[in-house]
Every structure is written in structure tokens, then in C-alpha cells.
Amino acid sequence: MRNTFYIGAVGKTIPTIQLDNDLSATVLRHLRLQEQKQLVETRVKTLDAEMQGLKGRIVAKLNGSCMAIGEYVTVSESQRFSIKAKSADEAA
């Protein structure tokens, strides 16, 4: 199967080249990453739209107030270590 890949302006006077396996693999990887990037950009647009909708709901609930108080929970983790000190007799 023959794939045609263009980078930049296509010049009719520039000869077509045959890609070796290494460069062909690089081009395919580039195309796959480009597709993934487009999917991520679409997801970002969806998230932005959802965030704007939520922001609108928040502003509507605030009724023009500039301040709101919210409750949140923080979690912290701590560990206790015990070190047994040697007595003066044991140290000598």
C-alpha cells in the first residue's frame, strides 16, 4: 500500500522521494500523535464548555454577590516513629 505524505507546500517541480523504513515509521508516529492531539483538543473544548455552564450556574446562585463560603475537607496523613534511646550503661 502506498501512502502519500506532504509536509509544507507541495512543489510540482520537486521530485517525490521514497521513504525508508525508519523515516516511514517516524511519519506514521507523527500522524498518530497528531490524531491523539486532535482528540485531546476536542476533549478540552468539551471540558471548557462544561466549566462555563457550571460557572453560569454558580454566578446565578450568588445573585450578584462577590463572596461565597464553601465547605471542603482536607486529608492529611501522619506517621509516628519511636526510637528507643540507649541508656548510659548500654552505650558504654
Secondary structure as GFF3:
##gff-version 3
##sequence-region A 1 92
A	DSSP	alpha_helix	21	62	.	.	.	ID=ss1
A	DSSP	alpha_helix	88	91	.	.	.	ID=ss2
###
